[in-house]
Amino acid sequence: MKFSRERPADPEVNLTPLIDVVFLLLIFFMVSTTFERESQVRIELPKAEGEEASAEKPKRLEITIDAEGRYYVNRSEVVNTQAETLKAALREAAGDEQQPHLLLSADGKTPHQAVITAMDVARQLGFVNLTFATRRPSEE
């Protein structure tokens, strides 16, 4: 009588739990990682021979808005808070300059409408070079 022996099954590695762990680690690292965008671009400009262009800087106008919503153009207070008055003051301060650079400084407690009015007046005059003044938290 011949008895056949059962062959032991080949050892098998189940990869399903390992794949689950890898995916969980991937999700954890994706959620917990912060990505920082660099705002500075370093470029090397090409060289050219020729005369240097005149480096005339455009006129700079400074619009300041205090906590009560009063406007100041180049540190001179505007008579009232009406949009037409601010437009006249900006037009006068700009003079012949077509595209002056505007610097808008507003108090942290300035009404939102006052800032929007200043931006709208600048747009109506065709002044598109607008910068907002801020400060770093460490300067407090």
Backbone as JSON Lines, residues from 0, in Angstrom:
{"i":0,"aa":"M","n":[0.82,-1.16,0.0],"ca":[0.0,0.0,0.0],"c":[0.88,1.25,0.0]}
{"i":1,"aa":"K","n":[0.48,2.06,-0.9],"ca":[1.29,3.25,-1.07],"c":[0.52,4.47,-0.52]}
{"i":2,"aa":"F","n":[1.06,5.07,0.49],"ca":[0.44,6.29,1.05],"c":[1.1,7.51,0.43]}
{"i":3,"aa":"S","n":[0.28,8.37,-0.06],"ca":[0.86,9.61,-0.63],"c":[0.88,10.68,0.46]}
{"i":4,"aa":"R","n":[1.99,11.3,0.48],"ca":[2.12,12.39,1.46],"c":[1.63,13.69,0.83]}
{"i":5,"aa":"E","n":[0.96,14.43,1.63],"ca":[0.53,15.75,1.15],"c":[1.7,16.7,1.21]}
{"i":6,"aa":"R","n":[1.85,17.35,0.12],"ca":[2.94,18.33,0.08],"c":[2.55,19.57,0.85]}
{"i":7,"aa":"P","n":[3.46,20.08,1.65],"ca":[3.1,21.32,2.35],"c":[2.98,22.47,1.35]}
{"i":8,"aa":"A","n":[2.04,23.33,1.61],"ca":[1.81,24.47,0.71],"c":[3.01,25.42,0.76]}
{"i":9,"aa":"D","n":[3.27,26.02,-0.39],"ca":[4.37,26.98,-0.45],"c":[4.04,28.18,0.43]}
{"i":10,"aa":"P","n":[5.04,28.69,1.13],"ca":[4.77,29.87,1.96],"c":[4.37,31.06,1.07]}
{"i":11,"aa":"E","n":[3.41,31.8,1.5],"ca":[2.87,32.89,0.7],"c":[2.9,34.17,1.53]}
{"i":12,"aa":"V","n":[3.34,35.26,0.92],"ca":[3.37,36.55,1.6],"c":[2.18,37.36,1.11]}
{"i":13,"aa":"N","n":[1.34,37.73,2.02],"ca":[0.17,38.52,1.66],"c":[0.57,39.99,1.65]}
{"i":14,"aa":"L","n":[0.51,40.65,0.49],"ca":[0.95,42.03,0.35],"c":[-0.15,43.06,0.6]}
{"i":15,"aa":"T","n":[-1.36,42.63,0.73],"ca":[-2.47,43.56,0.91],"c":[-2.31,44.45,2.14]}
{"i":16,"aa":"P","n":[-1.99,43.93,3.32],"ca":[-1.8,44.83,4.47],"c":[-0.62,45.77,4.29]}
{"i":17,"aa":"L","n":[0.43,45.31,3.62],"ca":[1.59,46.16,3.38],"c":[1.23,47.34,2.46]}
{"i":18,"aa":"I","n":[0.45,47.07,1.44],"ca":[0.02,48.13,0.52],"c":[-0.86,49.12,1.26]}
{"i":19,"aa":"D","n":[-1.74,48.63,2.13],"ca":[-2.6,49.53,2.91],"c":[-1.77,50.46,3.79]}
{"i":20,"aa":"V","n":[-0.75,49.93,4.43],"ca":[0.11,50.74,5.28],"c":[0.86,51.79,4.46]}
{"i":21,"aa":"V","n":[1.35,51.41,3.3],"ca":[2.06,52.36,2.45],"c":[1.14,53.49,2.01]}
{"i":22,"aa":"F","n":[-0.09,53.17,1.62],"ca":[-1.04,54.2,1.23],"c":[-1.39,55.12,2.39]}
{"i":23,"aa":"L","n":[-1.55,54.56,3.58],"ca":[-1.83,55.4,4.75],"c":[-0.67,56.34,5.05]}
{"i":24,"aa":"L","n":[0.56,55.86,4.93],"ca":[1.72,56.72,5.13],"c":[1.77,57.82,4.07]}
{"i":25,"aa":"L","n":[1.49,57.46,2.84],"ca":[1.47,58.45,1.76],"c":[0.45,59.54,2.03]}
{"i":26,"aa":"I","n":[-0.75,59.15,2.42],"ca":[-1.8,60.13,2.74],"c":[-1.39,61.0,3.92]}
{"i":27,"aa":"F","n":[-0.8,60.39,4.94],"ca":[-0.36,61.15,6.1],"c":[0.66,62.21,5.7]}
{"i":28,"aa":"F","n":[1.65,61.83,4.92],"ca":[2.68,62.79,4.52],"c":[2.13,63.86,3.58]}
{"i":29,"aa":"M","n":[1.19,63.51,2.75],"ca":[0.59,64.51,1.86],"c":[-0.21,65.55,2.65]}
{"i":30,"aa":"V","n":[-0.91,65.1,3.66],"ca":[-1.74,66.02,4.46],"c":[-0.89,66.86,5.39]}
{"i":31,"aa":"S","n":[0.14,66.29,5.97],"ca":[0.91,67.01,6.98],"c":[2.04,67.86,6.42]}
{"i":32,"aa":"T","n":[2.36,67.74,5.16],"ca":[3.45,68.51,4.57],"c":[2.95,69.87,4.15]}
{"i":33,"aa":"T","n":[3.73,70.89,4.44],"ca":[3.41,72.23,3.97],"c":[4.35,72.57,2.83]}
{"i":34,"aa":"F","n":[3.78,73.14,1.81],"ca":[4.57,73.52,0.66],"c":[4.75,75.02,0.68]}
{"i":35,"aa":"E","n":[5.96,75.46,0.51],"ca":[6.26,76.89,0.55],"c":[6.59,77.35,-0.86]}
{"i":36,"aa":"R","n":[5.9,78.37,-1.29],"ca":[6.17,78.92,-2.62],"c":[7.21,80.01,-2.5]}
{"i":37,"aa":"E","n":[8.15,79.95,-3.36],"ca":[9.17,80.99,-3.41],"c":[8.62,82.13,-4.25]}
{"i":38,"aa":"S","n":[8.64,83.32,-3.69],"ca":[8.1,84.46,-4.42],"c":[9.18,85.22,-5.18]}
{"i":39,"aa":"Q","n":[10.41,84.8,-5.04],"ca":[11.5,85.47,-5.74],"c":[11.93,84.61,-6.9]}
{"i":40,"aa":"V","n":[12.05,85.24,-8.03],"ca":[12.52,84.56,-9.22],"c":[13.87,85.15,-9.56]}
{"i":41,"aa":"R","n":[14.85,84.29,-9.7],"ca":[16.19,84.76,-10.03],"c":[16.41,84.54,-11.51]}
{"i":42,"aa":"I","n":[16.69,85.61,-12.2],"ca":[16.97,85.5,-13.63],"c":[18.23,86.27,-13.95]}
{"i":43,"aa":"E","n":[18.88,85.87,-14.98],"ca":[20.05,86.59,-15.45],"c":[19.67,87.2,-16.79]}
{"i":44,"aa":"L","n":[19.65,88.5,-16.83],"ca":[19.22,89.19,-18.04],"c":[20.28,89.09,-19.12]}
{"i":45,"aa":"P","n":[19.87,89.03,-20.37],"ca":[20.84,88.99,-21.46],"c":[21.57,90.31,-21.58]}
{"i":46,"aa":"K","n":[22.77,90.24,-22.15],"ca":[23.58,91.44,-22.29],"c":[23.39,92.01,-23.68]}
{"i":47,"aa":"A","n":[23.43,93.32,-23.78],"ca":[23.3,93.99,-25.07],"c":[24.13,95.26,-25.03]}
{"i":48,"aa":"E","n":[24.67,95.59,-26.18],"ca":[25.44,96.82,-26.27],"c":[24.54,97.92,-26.81]}
{"i":49,"aa":"G","n":[24.81,99.09,-26.38],"ca":[24.01,100.23,-26.84],"c":[23.95,101.26,-25.74]}
{"i":50,"aa":"E","n":[23.21,102.3,-26.01],"ca":[23.08,103.37,-25.02],"c":[22.07,102.97,-23.97]}
{"i":51,"aa":"E","n":[22.33,103.44,-22.77],"ca":[21.44,103.16,-21.68],"c":[20.19,104.02,-21.82]}
{"i":52,"aa":"A","n":[19.04,103.4,-21.58],"ca":[17.79,104.14,-21.63],"c":[17.69,105.01,-20.39]}
{"i":53,"aa":"S","n":[17.0,106.11,-20.53],"ca":[16.83,106.98,-19.37],"c":[15.96,106.27,-18.35]}
{"i":54,"aa":"A","n":[16.42,106.27,-17.14],"ca":[15.72,105.56,-16.07],"c":[14.82,106.52,-15.31]}
{"i":55,"aa":"E","n":[13.84,107.05,-15.99],"ca":[12.9,107.94,-15.33],"c":[11.91,107.1,-14.55]}
{"i":56,"aa":"K","n":[11.82,107.39,-13.28],"ca":[10.86,106.67,-12.47],"c":[9.51,107.38,-12.58]}
{"i":57,"aa":"P","n":[8.45,106.6,-12.68],"ca":[7.14,107.24,-12.71],"c":[6.85,107.9,-11.37]}
{"i":58,"aa":"K","n":[6.03,108.9,-11.42],"ca":[5.68,109.62,-10.2],"c":[4.97,108.66,-9.24]}
{"i":59,"aa":"R","n":[5.23,108.82,-7.97],"ca":[4.64,107.96,-6.97],"c":[3.66,108.75,-6.13]}
{"i":60,"aa":"L","n":[2.44,108.26,-6.07],"ca":[1.4,108.88,-5.25],"c":[1.11,107.97,-4.07]}
{"i":61,"aa":"E","n":[0.94,108.57,-2.93],"ca":[0.65,107.79,-1.73],"c":[-0.73,108.15,-1.23]}
{"i":62,"aa":"I","n":[-1.6,107.14,-1.16],"ca":[-2.95,107.33,-0.62],"c":[-2.97,106.66,0.75]}
{"i":63,"aa":"T","n":[-3.27,107.44,1.78],"ca":[-3.34,106.91,3.14],"c":[-4.76,107.06,3.63]}
{"i":64,"aa":"I","n":[-5.26,106.0,4.28],"ca":[-6.62,106.03,4.82],"c":[-6.51,105.71,6.31]}
{"i":65,"aa":"D","n":[-7.04,106.62,7.14],"ca":[-6.95,106.37,8.59],"c":[-8.12,105.52,9.06]}
{"i":66,"aa":"A","n":[-8.17,105.25,10.36],"ca":[-9.18,104.35,10.93],"c":[-10.6,104.88,10.77]}
{"i":67,"aa":"E","n":[-10.76,106.19,10.64],"ca":[-12.1,106.77,10.46],"c":[-12.51,106.84,9.0]}
{"i":68,"aa":"G","n":[-11.62,106.48,8.08],"ca":[-11.96,106.51,6.66],"c":[-11.61,107.81,5.97]}
{"i":69,"aa":"R","n":[-10.8,108.67,6.61],"ca":[-10.38,109.93,5.98],"c":[-9.21,109.64,5.05]}
{"i":70,"aa":"Y","n":[-9.18,110.33,3.91],"ca":[-8.15,110.12,2.9],"c":[-7.05,111.18,3.01]}
{"i":71,"aa":"Y","n":[-5.83,110.76,2.71],"ca":[-4.68,111.65,2.62],"c":[-3.95,111.3,1.32]}
{"i":72,"aa":"V","n":[-3.68,112.3,0.49],"ca":[-2.93,112.09,-0.75],"c":[-1.59,112.77,-0.57]}
{"i":73,"aa":"N","n":[-0.53,111.99,-0.62],"ca":[0.83,112.47,-0.37],"c":[0.9,113.25,0.95]}
{"i":74,"aa":"R","n":[0.31,112.67,1.98],"ca":[0.29,113.19,3.36],"c":[-0.49,114.5,3.53]}
{"i":75,"aa":"S","n":[-1.26,114.9,2.53],"ca":[-2.14,116.06,2.66],"c":[-3.57,115.56,2.74]}
{"i":76,"aa":"E","n":[-4.29,116.02,3.78],"ca":[-5.63,115.53,3.98],"c":[-6.57,116.02,2.89]}
{"i":77,"aa":"V","n":[-7.42,115.13,2.42],"ca":[-8.44,115.48,1.43],"c":[-9.61,116.09,2.2]}
{"i":78,"aa":"V","n":[-10.26,117.07,1.59],"ca":[-11.29,117.85,2.28],"c":[-12.4,116.98,2.87]}
{"i":79,"aa":"N","n":[-12.92,116.02,2.1],"ca":[-13.96,115.14,2.62],"c":[-13.74,113.72,2.09]}
{"i":80,"aa":"T","n":[-14.66,112.82,2.39],"ca":[-14.48,111.42,2.02],"c":[-15.25,111.04,0.75]}
{"i":81,"aa":"Q","n":[-15.68,112.03,-0.01],"ca":[-16.41,111.75,-1.25],"c":[-15.46,111.26,-2.33]}
{"i":82,"aa":"A","n":[-15.94,110.39,-3.18],"ca":[-15.12,109.82,-4.25],"c":[-14.68,110.9,-5.24]}
{"i":83,"aa":"E","n":[-15.54,111.84,-5.55],"ca":[-15.2,112.91,-6.51],"c":[-14.09,113.8,-5.96]}
{"i":84,"aa":"T","n":[-14.11,114.07,-4.67],"ca":[-13.06,114.88,-4.06],"c":[-11.73,114.15,-4.1]}
{"i":85,"aa":"L","n":[-11.74,112.85,-3.8],"ca":[-10.52,112.05,-3.87],"c":[-10.01,111.99,-5.3]}
{"i":86,"aa":"K","n":[-10.92,111.87,-6.26],"ca":[-10.51,111.81,-7.67],"c":[-9.83,113.11,-8.08]}
{"i":87,"aa":"A","n":[-10.38,114.24,-7.66],"ca":[-9.78,115.54,-7.99],"c":[-8.41,115.68,-7.33]}
{"i":88,"aa":"A","n":[-8.28,115.22,-6.1],"ca":[-7.0,115.33,-5.39],"c":[-5.94,114.44,-6.06]}
{"i":89,"aa":"L","n":[-6.32,113.26,-6.5],"ca":[-5.38,112.37,-7.19],"c":[-4.98,112.93,-8.54]}
{"i":90,"aa":"R","n":[-5.95,113.47,-9.26],"ca":[-5.66,114.05,-10.57],"c":[-4.69,115.22,-10.44]}
{"i":91,"aa":"E","n":[-4.91,116.05,-9.4],"ca":[-4.03,117.2,-9.17],"c":[-2.63,116.74,-8.75]}
{"i":92,"aa":"A","n":[-2.54,115.74,-7.89],"ca":[-1.25,115.26,-7.42],"c":[-0.47,114.56,-8.54]}
{"i":93,"aa":"A","n":[-1.18,113.9,-9.45],"ca":[-0.51,113.2,-10.54],"c":[0.05,114.18,-11.57]}
{"i":94,"aa":"G","n":[-0.6,115.31,-11.75],"ca":[-0.12,116.3,-12.72],"c":[-0.2,115.74,-14.13]}
{"i":95,"aa":"D","n":[0.92,115.8,-14.86],"ca":[0.96,115.33,-16.24],"c":[1.25,113.84,-16.35]}
{"i":96,"aa":"E","n":[1.57,113.2,-15.26],"ca":[1.92,111.78,-15.28],"c":[0.68,110.95,-15.63]}
{"i":97,"aa":"Q","n":[0.82,110.09,-16.64],"ca":[-0.3,109.26,-17.08],"c":[-0.46,107.99,-16.25]}
{"i":98,"aa":"Q","n":[0.65,107.4,-15.85],"ca":[0.62,106.14,-15.1],"c":[1.46,106.24,-13.82]}
{"i":99,"aa":"P","n":[1.03,107.02,-12.85],"ca":[1.82,107.09,-11.62],"c":[1.67,105.79,-10.83]}
{"i":100,"aa":"H","n":[2.65,105.54,-10.0],"ca":[2.62,104.37,-9.13],"c":[1.88,104.76,-7.85]}
{"i":101,"aa":"L","n":[0.82,104.03,-7.5],"ca":[0.04,104.33,-6.31],"c":[0.42,103.39,-5.18]}
{"i":102,"aa":"L","n":[0.63,103.95,-4.01],"ca":[0.87,103.17,-2.8],"c":[-0.3,103.41,-1.87]}
{"i":103,"aa":"L","n":[-1.07,102.36,-1.59],"ca":[-2.26,102.48,-0.75],"c":[-1.94,101.95,0.64]}
{"i":104,"aa":"S","n":[-2.0,102.84,1.64],"ca":[-1.76,102.47,3.04],"c":[-3.04,102.7,3.8]}
{"i":105,"aa":"A","n":[-3.56,101.66,4.42],"ca":[-4.8,101.79,5.18],"c":[-4.59,101.23,6.58]}
{"i":106,"aa":"D","n":[-5.19,101.89,7.55],"ca":[-5.16,101.42,8.92],"c":[-5.87,100.07,9.0]}
{"i":107,"aa":"G","n":[-5.5,99.25,9.95],"ca":[-6.13,97.94,10.11],"c":[-7.61,98.02,10.42]}
{"i":108,"aa":"K","n":[-8.06,99.14,10.97],"ca":[-9.46,99.3,11.34],"c":[-10.22,100.19,10.36]}
{"i":109,"aa":"T","n":[-9.62,100.44,9.21],"ca":[-10.28,101.25,8.18],"c":[-11.5,100.52,7.66]}
{"i":110,"aa":"P","n":[-12.61,101.24,7.43],"ca":[-13.77,100.58,6.83],"c":[-13.42,100.04,5.44]}
{"i":111,"aa":"H","n":[-13.91,98.89,5.15],"ca":[-13.63,98.23,3.87],"c":[-14.08,99.1,2.7]}
{"i":112,"aa":"Q","n":[-15.19,99.79,2.87],"ca":[-15.72,100.63,1.79],"c":[-14.75,101.75,1.42]}
{"i":113,"aa":"A","n":[-14.02,102.28,2.38],"ca":[-13.08,103.36,2.09],"c":[-11.95,102.86,1.19]}
{"i":114,"aa":"V","n":[-11.47,101.64,1.42],"ca":[-10.4,101.08,0.59],"c":[-10.93,100.8,-0.81]}
{"i":115,"aa":"I","n":[-12.13,100.24,-0.9],"ca":[-12.73,99.94,-2.2],"c":[-12.97,101.23,-2.97]}
{"i":116,"aa":"T","n":[-13.4,102.28,-2.31],"ca":[-13.61,103.57,-2.98],"c":[-12.31,104.11,-3.54]}
{"i":117,"aa":"A","n":[-11.23,104.02,-2.77],"ca":[-9.93,104.49,-3.24],"c":[-9.47,103.69,-4.45]}
{"i":118,"aa":"M","n":[-9.66,102.38,-4.42],"ca":[-9.28,101.54,-5.56],"c":[-10.13,101.86,-6.78]}
{"i":119,"aa":"D","n":[-11.41,102.1,-6.57],"ca":[-12.3,102.4,-7.69],"c":[-11.97,103.74,-8.32]}
{"i":120,"aa":"V","n":[-11.65,104.73,-7.5],"ca":[-11.26,106.05,-8.02],"c":[-9.98,105.93,-8.85]}
{"i":121,"aa":"A","n":[-9.02,105.15,-8.35],"ca":[-7.78,104.94,-9.09],"c":[-8.05,104.27,-10.43]}
{"i":122,"aa":"R","n":[-8.95,103.3,-10.46],"ca":[-9.3,102.63,-11.7],"c":[-9.98,103.58,-12.67]}
{"i":123,"aa":"Q","n":[-10.87,104.43,-12.16],"ca":[-11.56,105.39,-13.02],"c":[-10.58,106.36,-13.67]}
{"i":124,"aa":"L","n":[-9.51,106.69,-12.96],"ca":[-8.5,107.6,-13.5],"c":[-7.51,106.88,-14.41]}
{"i":125,"aa":"G","n":[-7.59,105.57,-14.46],"ca":[-6.7,104.79,-15.3],"c":[-5.37,104.47,-14.65]}
{"i":126,"aa":"F","n":[-5.28,104.62,-13.35],"ca":[-4.05,104.3,-12.62],"c":[-4.1,102.82,-12.26]}
{"i":127,"aa":"V","n":[-3.27,102.03,-12.9],"ca":[-3.34,100.58,-12.69],"c":[-2.17,100.06,-11.86]}
{"i":128,"aa":"N","n":[-1.14,100.84,-11.63],"ca":[0.01,100.41,-10.82],"c":[-0.29,100.68,-9.36]}
{"i":129,"aa":"L","n":[-0.89,99.71,-8.69],"ca":[-1.34,99.88,-7.32],"c":[-0.62,98.89,-6.41]}
{"i":130,"aa":"T","n":[-0.08,99.38,-5.32],"ca":[0.6,98.55,-4.33],"c":[-0.01,98.81,-2.97]}
{"i":131,"aa":"F","n":[-0.17,97.75,-2.18],"ca":[-0.69,97.89,-0.82],"c":[0.47,97.85,0.16]}
{"i":132,"aa":"A","n":[0.49,98.78,1.09],"ca":[1.54,98.82,2.11],"c":[1.14,97.91,3.26]}
{"i":133,"aa":"T","n":[2.09,97.08,3.68],"ca":[1.87,96.2,4.83],"c":[3.12,96.24,5.7]}
{"i":134,"aa":"R","n":[3.05,95.57,6.82],"ca":[4.25,95.45,7.66],"c":[4.31,94.04,8.18]}
{"i":135,"aa":"R","n":[5.48,93.64,8.56],"ca":[5.68,92.29,9.07],"c":[5.21,92.22,10.51]}
{"i":136,"aa":"P","n":[4.72,91.08,10.96],"ca":[4.26,90.96,12.34],"c":[5.36,91.24,13.36]}
{"i":137,"aa":"S","n":[6.62,91.02,13.03],"ca":[7.69,91.24,13.98],"c":[7.97,92.73,14.21]}
{"i":138,"aa":"E","n":[7.4,93.6,13.39],"ca":[7.63,95.05,13.53],"c":[6.71,95.69,14.55]}
{"i":139,"aa":"E","n":[5.85,94.94,15.18],"ca":[4.87,95.52,16.11],"c":[5.5,96.08,17.34]}
